[in-house]
Protein backbone atom coordinates (compact mmCIF):
# COMPACT_ATOMS: atom_id res chain seq x y z
CA UNK A 1 0.00 0.00 0.00
CA UNK A 2 1.43 3.37 -0.96
CA UNK A 3 0.87 6.65 0.84
CA UNK A 4 -0.15 9.65 -1.29
CA UNK A 5 1.94 12.69 -0.36
CA UNK A 6 0.60 15.18 -2.95
CA UNK A 7 -2.18 15.01 -5.51
CA UNK A 8 -3.48 17.33 -8.25
CA UNK A 9 -0.24 19.31 -8.37
CA UNK A 10 2.48 19.99 -10.95
CA UNK A 11 5.76 18.21 -10.19
CA UNK A 12 9.31 18.69 -11.46
CA UNK A 13 11.81 15.92 -10.68
CA UNK A 14 15.56 16.62 -10.77
CA UNK A 15 17.33 13.27 -10.37
CA UNK A 16 20.80 14.82 -10.58
CA UNK A 17 20.25 17.07 -7.53
CA UNK A 18 17.73 14.67 -5.93
CA UNK A 19 15.02 17.33 -5.74
CA UNK A 20 11.28 17.21 -6.25
CA UNK A 21 9.64 20.61 -6.80
CA UNK A 22 5.86 20.76 -6.23
CA UNK A 23 3.89 23.63 -7.78
CA UNK A 24 0.17 24.35 -7.34
CA UNK A 25 -1.99 23.20 -10.27
CA UNK A 26 -2.05 25.80 -13.01
CA UNK A 27 1.45 27.14 -12.27
CA UNK A 28 4.03 26.25 -14.90
CA UNK A 29 7.76 25.76 -14.55
CA UNK A 30 9.03 28.64 -16.71
CA UNK A 31 12.74 27.89 -16.32
CA UNK A 32 12.41 24.54 -18.12
CA UNK A 33 13.19 24.25 -21.83
CA UNK A 34 11.54 21.82 -24.23
CA UNK A 35 14.42 19.34 -23.83
CA UNK A 36 13.81 19.04 -20.07
CA UNK A 37 10.01 18.71 -20.30
CA UNK A 38 10.28 14.95 -19.75
CA UNK A 39 10.86 15.68 -16.04
CA UNK A 40 7.66 17.76 -15.58
CA UNK A 41 4.34 16.14 -14.61
CA UNK A 42 1.01 18.01 -14.70
CA UNK A 43 -2.05 17.14 -12.57
CA UNK A 44 0.27 14.71 -10.83
CA UNK A 45 0.27 12.53 -7.75
CA UNK A 46 3.39 11.87 -5.67
CA UNK A 47 3.26 8.74 -3.56
CA UNK A 48 5.62 6.78 -1.32
CA UNK A 49 5.35 3.01 -1.04
CA UNK A 50 6.20 0.78 1.94
CA UNK A 51 9.75 0.21 0.56
CA UNK A 52 10.49 3.95 0.52
CA UNK A 53 10.22 4.29 -3.28
CA UNK A 54 8.71 7.52 -4.65
CA UNK A 55 6.33 7.26 -7.61
CA UNK A 56 4.99 10.13 -9.74
CA UNK A 57 1.88 9.70 -11.88
CA UNK A 58 0.58 12.41 -14.18
CA UNK A 59 0.41 13.99 -17.61
CA UNK A 60 3.52 14.97 -19.52
CA UNK A 61 3.99 17.19 -22.56
CA UNK A 62 6.88 15.92 -24.67
CA UNK A 63 8.54 17.91 -27.44
CA UNK A 64 10.79 16.36 -30.08
CA UNK A 65 12.59 18.56 -32.58
CA UNK A 66 12.92 17.08 -36.07
CA UNK A 67 15.23 18.21 -38.87
CA UNK A 68 16.40 16.19 -41.88
CA UNK A 69 16.80 16.20 -45.65
CA UNK A 70 16.65 13.20 -47.95
CA UNK A 71 15.33 11.66 -51.14
CA UNK A 72 13.86 8.46 -49.64
CA UNK A 73 10.43 9.20 -48.14
CA UNK A 74 10.14 5.78 -46.46
CA UNK A 75 13.45 6.17 -44.59
CA UNK A 76 12.42 9.62 -43.37
CA UNK A 77 9.02 8.27 -42.32
CA UNK A 78 10.72 5.70 -40.04
CA UNK A 79 12.33 8.48 -37.97
CA UNK A 80 9.96 11.44 -38.31
CA UNK A 81 6.19 12.12 -38.19
CA UNK A 82 4.63 12.33 -41.66
CA UNK A 83 3.06 15.73 -40.81
CA UNK A 84 6.57 17.27 -40.67
CA UNK A 85 7.80 15.81 -44.00
CA UNK A 86 7.41 18.20 -46.93
CA UNK A 87 8.31 17.57 -50.56
CA UNK A 88 10.71 20.02 -52.18
CA UNK A 89 12.86 19.97 -55.27
CA UNK A 90 16.58 20.39 -55.64
CA UNK A 91 17.60 22.34 -58.76
CA UNK A 92 14.10 21.61 -60.14
CA UNK A 93 15.31 18.15 -61.22
CA UNK A 94 15.40 15.81 -58.25
CA UNK A 95 12.61 15.31 -55.75
CA UNK A 96 13.77 15.66 -52.16
CA UNK A 97 12.02 15.72 -48.84
CA UNK A 98 12.65 18.16 -46.02
CA UNK A 99 11.77 17.54 -42.38
CA UNK A 100 11.55 20.54 -40.08
CA UNK A 101 9.49 21.22 -36.99
CA UNK A 102 8.62 20.21 -33.45
CA UNK A 103 6.39 17.26 -32.58
CA UNK A 104 4.34 17.79 -29.40
CA UNK A 105 2.69 14.90 -27.56
CA UNK A 106 0.63 14.60 -24.38
CA UNK A 107 1.16 11.33 -22.51
CA UNK A 108 -0.06 9.82 -19.27
CA UNK A 109 2.95 8.56 -17.32
CA UNK A 110 4.01 6.70 -14.22
CA UNK A 111 7.57 7.42 -13.11
CA UNK A 112 9.42 5.42 -10.45
CA UNK A 113 12.12 7.58 -8.88
CA UNK A 114 15.73 6.31 -8.78
CA UNK A 115 16.64 7.22 -5.21
CA UNK A 116 15.04 6.82 -1.81
CA UNK A 117 15.88 10.29 -0.48
CA UNK A 118 14.88 13.58 -2.11
CA UNK A 119 14.64 17.20 -1.06
CA UNK A 120 10.95 18.02 -1.59
CA UNK A 121 10.19 21.70 -2.15
CA UNK A 122 6.51 22.58 -2.00
CA UNK A 123 5.27 25.91 -3.30
CA UNK A 124 1.88 26.52 -1.73
CA UNK A 125 0.88 29.65 -3.64
CA UNK A 126 2.48 32.47 -5.59
CA UNK A 127 2.07 35.85 -3.95
CA UNK A 128 3.14 38.14 -6.78
CA UNK A 129 5.06 38.29 -10.03
CA UNK A 130 6.66 40.97 -12.18
CA UNK A 131 7.80 41.20 -15.77
CA UNK A 132 10.91 43.13 -16.76
CA UNK A 133 12.90 43.56 -19.96
CA UNK A 134 16.21 43.13 -18.13
CA UNK A 135 17.32 42.11 -14.63
CA UNK A 136 18.09 45.67 -13.47
CA UNK A 137 14.40 46.62 -13.68
CA UNK A 138 13.45 44.02 -11.03
CA UNK A 139 15.82 45.55 -8.43
CA UNK A 140 14.00 48.90 -8.39
N, CA, C and O atoms as a DFTB+ gen file, in Angstrom:
560 C
 N C O
     1  1       0.847      -1.181       0.000
     2  2       0.000       0.000       0.000
     3  2       0.887       1.236       0.000
     4  3       1.803       1.346       0.815
     5  1       0.624       2.152      -0.895
     6  2       1.426       3.367      -0.957
     7  2       0.670       4.532      -0.328
     8  3      -0.561       4.570      -0.317
     9  1       1.434       5.468       0.188
    10  2       0.874       6.653       0.837
    11  2       0.974       7.821      -0.138
    12  3       2.052       8.105      -0.658
    13  1      -0.148       8.498      -0.388
    14  2      -0.154       9.652      -1.288
    15  2       0.305      10.884      -0.521
    16  3      -0.307      11.277       0.472
    17  1       1.403      11.495      -1.001
    18  2       1.943      12.692      -0.363
    19  2       1.332      13.966      -0.933
    20  3       1.000      14.885      -0.184
    21  1       1.182      14.024      -2.256
    22  2       0.597      15.179      -2.952
    23  2      -0.269      14.661      -4.089
    24  3       0.054      13.653      -4.718
    25  1      -1.370      15.355      -4.348
    26  2      -2.181      15.008      -5.509
    27  2      -2.703      16.289      -6.156
    28  3      -2.831      17.325      -5.505
    29  1      -3.000      16.193      -7.448
    30  2      -3.484      17.325      -8.248
    31  2      -2.545      18.524      -8.176
    32  3      -2.981      19.654      -7.955
    33  1      -1.257      18.268      -8.363
    34  2      -0.236      19.312      -8.374
    35  2       0.629      19.126      -9.620
    36  3       0.522      18.115     -10.313
    37  1       1.482      20.104      -9.896
    38  2       2.478      19.986     -10.954
    39  2       3.809      19.680     -10.289
    40  3       4.184      20.325      -9.310
    41  1       4.528      18.690     -10.825
    42  2       5.757      18.211     -10.187
    43  2       6.902      18.250     -11.181
    44  3       6.753      17.867     -12.341
    45  1       8.054      18.723     -10.705
    46  2       9.305      18.691     -11.458
    47  2      10.276      17.822     -10.692
    48  3      10.527      18.077      -9.514
    49  1      10.835      16.794     -11.332
    50  2      11.811      15.920     -10.682
    51  2      13.190      16.212     -11.261
    52  3      13.366      16.248     -12.479
    53  1      14.162      16.421     -10.385
    54  2      15.556      16.622     -10.775
    55  2      16.366      15.499     -10.138
    56  3      16.758      15.592      -8.975
    57  1      16.617      14.439     -10.903
    58  2      17.328      13.274     -10.370
    59  2      18.778      13.601     -10.040
    60  3      19.332      13.054      -9.086
    61  1      19.394      14.477     -10.807
    62  2      20.801      14.824     -10.581
    63  2      21.009      15.452      -9.198
    64  3      21.940      15.086      -8.480
    65  1      20.141      16.395      -8.831
    66  2      20.246      17.067      -7.531
    67  2      19.371      16.426      -6.461
    68  3      19.354      16.876      -5.316
    69  1      18.643      15.375      -6.835
    70  2      17.730      14.670      -5.928
    71  2      16.715      15.617      -5.300
    72  3      16.549      15.662      -4.081
    73  1      16.038      16.375      -6.172
    74  2      15.020      17.327      -5.736
    75  2      13.698      17.059      -6.437
    76  3      13.659      16.685      -7.609
    77  1      12.626      17.256      -5.700
    78  2      11.277      17.211      -6.254
    79  2      10.635      18.547      -5.920
    80  3      10.483      18.898      -4.750
    81  1      10.256      19.297      -6.964
    82  2       9.638      20.609      -6.796
    83  2       8.151      20.476      -7.083
    84  3       7.762      20.015      -8.156
    85  1       7.313      20.878      -6.123
    86  2       5.865      20.756      -6.229
    87  2       5.272      22.149      -6.385
    88  3       5.439      23.006      -5.517
    89  1       4.575      22.370      -7.504
    90  2       3.887      23.632      -7.779
    91  2       2.380      23.417      -7.660
    92  3       1.893      22.311      -7.893
    93  1       1.641      24.462      -7.300
    94  2       0.175      24.347      -7.342
    95  2      -0.296      24.097      -8.776
    96  3       0.380      24.492      -9.726
    97  1      -1.435      23.452      -8.936
    98  2      -1.990      23.204     -10.269
    99  2      -2.217      24.533     -10.975
   100  3      -2.694      25.493     -10.370
   101  1      -1.880      24.581     -12.230
   102  2      -2.048      25.796     -13.015
   103  2      -0.784      26.624     -13.103
   104  3      -0.681      27.477     -13.985
   105  1       0.185      26.408     -12.224
   106  2       1.451      27.140     -12.272
   107  2       2.480      26.326     -13.035
   108  3       2.756      25.177     -12.691
   109  1       3.041      26.923     -14.066
   110  2       4.028      26.253     -14.900
   111  2       5.424      26.421     -14.333
   112  3       5.661      27.246     -13.451
   113  1       6.339      25.627     -14.854
   114  2       7.758      25.758     -14.554
   115  2       8.381      26.497     -15.733
   116  3       8.680      25.887     -16.760
   117  1       8.581      27.818     -15.592
   118  2       9.032      28.639     -16.711
   119  2      10.517      28.520     -17.004
   120  3      10.954      28.925     -18.081
   121  1      11.300      27.986     -16.096
   122  2      12.743      27.887     -16.316
   123  2      13.136      26.596     -17.036
   124  3      14.324      26.316     -17.195
   125  1      12.158      25.816     -17.467
   126  2      12.407      24.538     -18.122
   127  2      12.262      24.696     -19.633
   128  3      11.260      25.223     -20.117
   129  1      13.273      24.236     -20.377
   130  2      13.193      24.254     -21.833
   131  2      12.504      23.009     -22.360
   132  3      12.182      22.102     -21.592
   133  1      12.276      22.959     -23.670
   134  2      11.544      21.824     -24.226
   135  2      12.315      20.515     -24.107
   136  3      11.704      19.447     -24.136
   137  1      13.638      20.567     -23.972
   138  2      14.418      19.335     -23.831
   139  2      14.314      18.736     -22.432
   140  3      14.568      17.544     -22.259
   141  1      13.949      19.524     -21.443
   142  2      13.808      19.036     -20.070
   143  2      12.357      18.754     -19.683
   144  3      12.086      18.409     -18.533
   145  1      11.428      18.894     -20.617
   146  2      10.012      18.711     -20.296
   147  2       9.661      17.285     -19.881
   148  3       8.591      17.052     -19.320
   149  1      10.554      16.327     -20.153
   150  2      10.280      14.951     -19.746
   151  2      10.293      14.784     -18.222
   152  3       9.835      13.761     -17.713
   153  1      10.806      15.764     -17.498
   154  2      10.860      15.676     -16.040
   155  2       9.750      16.474     -15.356
   156  3       9.766      16.623     -14.134
   157  1       8.779      16.992     -16.129
   158  2       7.656      17.756     -15.582
   159  2       6.372      16.937     -15.725
   160  3       6.084      16.387     -16.787
   161  1       5.608      16.869     -14.633
   162  2       4.339      16.136     -14.614
   163  2       3.230      17.096     -14.199
   164  3       3.351      17.791     -13.190
   165  1       2.151      17.137     -14.974
   166  2       1.009      18.008     -14.704
   167  2      -0.129      17.186     -14.104
   168  3      -0.268      15.999     -14.400
   169  1      -0.949      17.830     -13.249
   170  2      -2.052      17.137     -12.566
   171  2      -1.547      15.817     -11.989
   172  3      -2.134      14.759     -12.214
   173  1      -0.470      15.899     -11.257
   174  2       0.268      14.711     -10.825
   175  2      -0.024      14.315      -9.386
   176  3      -0.560      15.085      -8.589
   177  1       0.353      13.084      -9.094
   178  2       0.268      12.525      -7.752
   179  2       1.639      11.994      -7.378
   180  3       2.248      11.242      -8.140
   181  1       2.129      12.385      -6.203
   182  2       3.395      11.875      -5.674
   183  2       3.069      10.944      -4.526
   184  3       2.407      11.339      -3.566
   185  1       3.532       9.707      -4.622
   186  2       3.256       8.740      -3.564
   187  2       4.542       8.043      -3.132
   188  3       5.536       8.017      -3.858
   189  1       4.489       7.481      -1.931
   190  2       5.621       6.777      -1.323
   191  2       5.129       5.404      -0.899
   192  3       4.167       5.290      -0.140
   193  1       5.798       4.350      -1.397
   194  2       5.345       3.006      -1.037
   195  2       6.038       2.521       0.236
   196  3       6.871       3.226       0.807
   197  1       5.688       1.315       0.673
   198  2       6.202       0.782       1.936
   199  2       7.703       0.497       1.894
   200  3       8.323       0.342       2.946
   201  1       8.302       0.425       0.697
   202  2       9.748       0.210       0.558
   203  2      10.527       1.521       0.481
   204  3      11.750       1.509       0.336
   205  1       9.831       2.643       0.576
   206  2      10.487       3.950       0.517
   207  2      10.757       4.436      -0.897
   208  3      11.613       5.298      -1.096
   209  1      10.049       3.904      -1.879
   210  2      10.217       4.289      -3.277
   211  2       9.159       5.331      -3.639
   212  3       7.966       5.121      -3.422
   213  1       9.619       6.469      -4.200
   214  2       8.710       7.518      -4.647
   215  2       8.215       7.194      -6.053
   216  3       8.975       6.715      -6.894
   217  1       6.932       7.461      -6.297
   218  2       6.329       7.264      -7.612
   219  2       5.535       8.518      -7.974
   220  3       4.787       9.057      -7.159
   221  1       5.717       8.971      -9.229
   222  2       4.990      10.131      -9.740
   223  2       4.098       9.654     -10.878
   224  3       4.561       8.981     -11.799
   225  1       2.820      10.005     -10.807
   226  2       1.880       9.700     -11.885
   227  2       1.236      10.993     -12.337
   228  3       0.791      11.796     -11.516
   229  1       1.187      11.197     -13.661
   230  2       0.578      12.407     -14.182
   231  2       0.703      12.520     -15.683
   232  3       1.129      11.586     -16.363
   233  1       0.322      13.685     -16.188
   234  2       0.407      13.987     -17.612
   235  2       1.741      14.646     -17.911
   236  3       2.252      15.429     -17.110
   237  1       2.300      14.326     -19.066
   238  2       3.523      14.973     -19.521
   239  2       3.307      15.524     -20.921
   240  3       2.562      14.953     -21.718
   241  1       3.962      16.633     -21.210
   242  2       3.994      17.190     -22.555
   243  2       5.412      17.008     -23.066
   244  3       6.356      17.572     -22.514
   245  1       5.558      16.218     -24.122
   246  2       6.875      15.917     -24.673
   247  2       7.054      16.617     -26.007
   248  3       6.155      16.601     -26.847
   249  1       8.198      17.224     -26.201
   250  2       8.541      17.912     -27.435
   251  2       9.759      17.233     -28.057
   252  3      10.762      17.002     -27.383
   253  1       9.662      16.916     -29.348
   254  2      10.786      16.362     -30.083
   255  2      11.027      17.223     -31.306
   256  3      10.124      17.421     -32.120
   257  1      12.238      17.734     -31.439
   258  2      12.590      18.564     -32.577
   259  2      13.080      17.672     -33.712
   260  3      13.913      16.791     -33.497
   261  1      12.569      17.897     -34.912
   262  2      12.919      17.079     -36.072
   263  2      13.495      17.961     -37.169
   264  3      12.962      19.028     -37.473
   265  1      14.601      17.495     -37.761
   266  2      15.226      18.206     -38.870
   267  2      15.998      17.184     -39.710
   268  3      16.848      16.463     -39.188
   269  1      15.704      17.127     -40.994
   270  2      16.400      16.193     -41.883
   271  2      16.142      16.589     -43.329
   272  3      15.267      17.402     -43.629
   273  1      16.930      15.989     -44.214
   274  2      16.797      16.199     -45.646
   275  2      17.148      14.882     -46.322
   276  3      18.152      14.262     -45.973
   277  1      16.350      14.450     -47.271
   278  2      16.648      13.198     -47.953
   279  2      15.753      12.983     -49.148
   280  3      14.774      13.700     -49.355
   281  1      16.113      11.963     -49.946
   282  2      15.331      11.661     -51.142
   283  2      14.440      10.440     -50.946
   284  3      13.550      10.202     -51.762
   285  1      14.650       9.661     -49.890
   286  2      13.859       8.460     -49.639
   287  2      12.791       8.754     -48.583
   288  3      13.093       8.878     -47.396
   289  1      11.550       8.864     -49.030
   290  2      10.435       9.201     -48.145
   291  2      10.248       8.138     -47.062
   292  3      10.004       8.476     -45.904
   293  1      10.360       6.873     -47.420
   294  2      10.136       5.784     -46.461
   295  2      11.169       5.797     -45.336
   296  3      10.815       5.539     -44.185
   297  1      12.418       6.085     -45.632
   298  2      13.451       6.170     -44.588
   299  2      13.174       7.337     -43.643
   300  3      13.345       7.214     -42.430
   301  1      12.750       8.464     -44.200
   302  2      12.418       9.619     -43.368
   303  2      11.199       9.332     -42.494
   304  3      11.133       9.764     -41.343
   305  1      10.239       8.598     -43.052
   306  2       9.022       8.269     -42.317
   307  2       9.294       7.353     -41.119
   308  3       8.536       7.366     -40.149
   309  1      10.353       6.570     -41.178
   310  2      10.724       5.701     -40.042
   311  2      11.191       6.505     -38.828
   312  3      11.040       6.057     -37.691
   313  1      11.755       7.685     -39.063
   314  2      12.328       8.479     -37.974
   315  2      11.537       9.728     -37.615
   316  3      11.735      10.297     -36.541
   317  1      10.639      10.164     -38.503
   318  2       9.961      11.440     -38.306
   319  2       8.467      11.305     -38.573
   320  3       8.059      10.458     -39.367
   321  1       7.635      12.137     -37.913
   322  2       6.190      12.119     -38.195
   323  2       5.903      12.601     -39.618
   324  3       6.561      13.515     -40.115
   325  1       4.918      11.981     -40.266
   326  2       4.629      12.330     -41.661
   327  2       4.141      13.767     -41.806
   328  3       4.298      14.356     -42.875
   329  1       3.551      14.351     -40.753
   330  2       3.064      15.733     -40.814
   331  2       4.203      16.742     -40.963
   332  3       3.976      17.863     -41.418
   333  1       5.428      16.357     -40.584
   334  2       6.571      17.267     -40.666
   335  2       7.406      17.061     -41.934
   336  3       8.378      17.786     -42.149
   337  1       7.047      16.090     -42.772
   338  2       7.798      15.808     -44.001
   339  2       7.137      16.563     -45.154
   340  3       5.956      16.367     -45.440
   341  1       7.897      17.411     -45.798
   342  2       7.405      18.204     -46.931
   343  2       8.256      17.906     -48.163
   344  3       9.475      17.760     -48.073
   345  1       7.594      17.819     -49.310
   346  2       8.310      17.571     -50.556
   347  2       8.845      18.879     -51.108
   348  3       8.139      19.887     -51.144
   349  1      10.095      18.853     -51.538
   350  2      10.707      20.019     -52.177
   351  2      11.564      19.505     -53.326
   352  3      11.784      18.301     -53.454
   353  1      12.033      20.393     -54.136
   354  2      12.856      19.971     -55.267
   355  2      14.221      20.635     -55.179
   356  3      14.364      21.766     -54.713
   357  1      15.204      19.902     -55.636
   358  2      16.577      20.392     -55.638
   359  2      16.963      20.675     -57.089
   360  3      16.992      19.758     -57.910
   361  1      17.250      21.896     -57.400
   362  2      17.595      22.339     -58.759
   363  2      16.499      21.994     -59.768
   364  3      16.788      21.827     -60.952
   365  1      15.272      21.888     -59.326
   366  2      14.102      21.608     -60.143
   367  2      14.183      20.260     -60.884
   368  3      13.360      19.982     -61.756
   369  1      15.165      19.437     -60.539
   370  2      15.314      18.155     -61.221
   371  2      14.974      16.967     -60.323
   372  3      14.222      16.075     -60.716
   373  1      15.528      16.965     -59.129
   374  2      15.402      15.813     -58.252
   375  2      14.404      16.109     -57.130
   376  3      14.418      17.191     -56.544
   377  1      13.559      15.157     -56.846
   378  2      12.610      15.314     -55.752
   379  2      13.266      14.980     -54.419
   380  3      13.807      13.887     -54.245
   381  1      13.221      15.902     -53.497
   382  2      13.773      15.658     -52.156
   383  2      12.693      15.976     -51.134
   384  3      11.688      16.626     -51.423
   385  1      12.943      15.492     -49.941
   386  2      12.020      15.721     -48.844
   387  2      12.758      16.425     -47.718
   388  3      13.905      16.105     -47.407
   389  1      12.076      17.391     -47.116
   390  2      12.651      18.158     -46.020
   391  2      11.787      17.948     -44.778
   392  3      10.559      18.006     -44.838
   393  1      12.456      17.705     -43.655
   394  2      11.772      17.542     -42.376
   395  2      12.202      18.697     -41.479
   396  3      13.394      18.919     -41.270
   397  1      11.231      19.423     -40.956
   398  2      11.549      20.543     -40.084
   399  2      10.340      20.834     -39.202
   400  3       9.227      21.008     -39.698
   401  1      10.567      20.886     -37.894
   402  2       9.485      21.221     -36.986
   403  2       9.619      20.537     -35.639
   404  3      10.584      19.817     -35.381
   405  1       8.645      20.771     -34.796
   406  2       8.615      20.209     -33.446
   407  2       7.349      19.373     -33.300
   408  3       6.252      19.826     -33.626
   409  1       7.510      18.170     -32.817
   410  2       6.390      17.259     -32.580
   411  2       6.036      17.317     -31.094
   412  3       6.886      17.050     -30.245
   413  1       4.798      17.660     -30.779
   414  2       4.338      17.792     -29.400
   415  2       3.364      16.668     -29.098
   416  3       2.441      16.411     -29.871
   417  1       3.575      15.989     -27.953
   418  2       2.690      14.895     -27.556
   419  2       2.320      15.032     -26.089
   420  3       3.134      15.457     -25.270
   421  1       1.095      14.671     -25.766
   422  2       0.634      14.599     -24.379
   423  2       0.547      13.121     -24.025
   424  3      -0.090      12.348     -24.740
   425  1       1.179      12.727     -22.930
   426  2       1.159      11.326     -22.510
   427  2       0.796      11.239     -21.038
   428  3       1.050      12.161     -20.263
   429  1       0.203      10.125     -20.670
   430  2      -0.057       9.824     -19.273
   431  2       1.065       8.906     -18.810
   432  3       1.312       7.871     -19.429
   433  1       1.749       9.276     -17.722
   434  2       2.954       8.562     -17.322
   435  2       2.941       8.168     -15.857
   436  3       2.274       8.776     -15.020
   437  1       3.711       7.119     -15.587
   438  2       4.008       6.703     -14.223
   439  2       5.522       6.597     -14.140
   440  3       6.142       5.840     -14.887
   441  1       6.115       7.359     -13.225
   442  2       7.570       7.419     -13.106
   443  2       7.986       6.914     -11.729
   444  3       7.499       7.399     -10.708
   445  1       8.881       5.945     -11.708
   446  2       9.418       5.421     -10.453
   447  2      10.773       6.070     -10.235
   448  3      11.687       5.895     -11.042
   449  1      10.906       6.820      -9.146
   450  2      12.122       7.583      -8.876
   451  2      13.302       6.659      -8.578
   452  3      13.124       5.560      -8.053
   453  1      14.510       7.119      -8.918
   454  2      15.725       6.314      -8.779
   455  2      16.196       6.156      -7.343
   456  3      16.677       5.090      -6.959
   457  1      16.061       7.202      -6.553
   458  2      16.644       7.220      -5.212
   459  2      15.561       7.151      -4.142
   460  3      14.375       7.317      -4.425
   461  1      15.992       6.902      -2.916
   462  2      15.037       6.821      -1.805
   463  2      14.941       8.121      -1.023
   464  3      13.998       8.311      -0.255
   465  1      15.902       9.016      -1.206
   466  2      15.880      10.289      -0.483
   467  2      15.912      11.449      -1.466
   468  3      16.749      11.496      -2.367
   469  1      14.985      12.384      -1.275
   470  2      14.876      13.580      -2.106
   471  2      14.601      14.779      -1.211
   472  3      14.016      14.652      -0.135
   473  1      15.033      15.944      -1.678
   474  2      14.635      17.198      -1.059
   475  2      13.342      17.606      -1.764
   476  3      13.343      17.871      -2.966
   477  1      12.246      17.655      -1.017
   478  2      10.949      18.015      -1.590
   479  2      10.663      19.475      -1.263
   480  3      10.610      19.861      -0.095
   481  1      10.480      20.279      -2.299
   482  2      10.192      21.701      -2.149
   483  2       8.754      21.913      -2.600
   484  3       8.414      21.670      -3.758
   485  1       7.920      22.364      -1.684
   486  2       6.510      22.577      -2.000
   487  2       6.212      24.069      -2.032
   488  3       6.407      24.774      -1.042
   489  1       5.741      24.537      -3.170
   490  2       5.271      25.910      -3.296
   491  2       3.769      25.885      -3.087
   492  3       3.039      25.258      -3.856
   493  1       3.307      26.565      -2.051
   494  2       1.884      26.522      -1.731
   495  2       1.067      27.474      -2.577
   496  3       0.005      27.105      -3.077
   497  1       1.556      28.712      -2.746
   498  2       0.885      29.653      -3.640
   499  2       1.872      30.741      -4.013
   500  3       2.840      30.987      -3.294
   501  1       1.627      31.382      -5.126
   502  2       2.476      32.474      -5.587
   503  2       1.832      33.782      -5.166
   504  3       0.657      34.027      -5.439
   505  1       2.609      34.615      -4.501
   506  2       2.070      35.851      -3.952
   507  2       2.044      36.987      -4.963
   508  3       1.088      37.761      -5.014
   509  1       3.101      37.085      -5.770
   510  2       3.141      38.137      -6.779
   511  2       4.127      37.742      -7.865
   512  3       4.909      36.806      -7.704
   513  1       4.078      38.471      -8.975
   514  2       5.058      38.291     -10.034
   515  2       5.188      39.592     -10.811
   516  3       4.262      40.400     -10.876
   517  1       6.376      39.768     -11.403
   518  2       6.657      40.965     -12.184
   519  2       7.298      40.559     -13.492
   520  3       7.917      39.500     -13.591
   521  1       7.146      41.406     -14.497
   522  2       7.800      41.201     -15.773
   523  2       8.726      42.377     -16.013
   524  3       8.352      43.528     -15.789
   525  1       9.945      42.083     -16.474
   526  2      10.912      43.133     -16.757
   527  2      11.664      42.774     -18.031
   528  3      11.815      41.599     -18.365
   529  1      12.137      43.799     -18.740
   530  2      12.902      43.559     -19.960
   531  2      14.324      43.104     -19.644
   532  3      14.891      42.296     -20.379
   533  1      14.898      43.611     -18.569
   534  2      16.211      43.133     -18.129
   535  2      16.229      43.026     -16.610
   536  3      15.311      43.502     -15.943
   537  1      17.261      42.407     -16.064
   538  2      17.324      42.112     -14.628
   539  2      17.398      43.364     -13.760
   540  3      16.950      43.342     -12.614
   541  1      17.953      44.449     -14.283
   542  2      18.093      45.670     -13.468
   543  2      16.739      46.287     -13.129
   544  3      16.624      46.979     -12.117
   545  1      15.720      46.057     -13.941
   546  2      14.402      46.623     -13.678
   547  2      13.736      45.965     -12.467
   548  3      12.926      46.607     -11.798
   549  1      14.052      44.719     -12.172
   550  2      13.454      44.022     -11.035
   551  2      13.990      44.528      -9.694
   552  3      13.311      44.401      -8.676
   553  1      15.201      45.100      -9.679
   554  2      15.824      45.550      -8.430
   555  2      15.283      46.878      -7.949
   556  3      15.569      47.273      -6.818
   557  1      14.519      47.580      -8.753
   558  2      14.004      48.895      -8.388
   559  2      12.970      48.821      -7.296
   560  3      12.439      49.849      -6.877
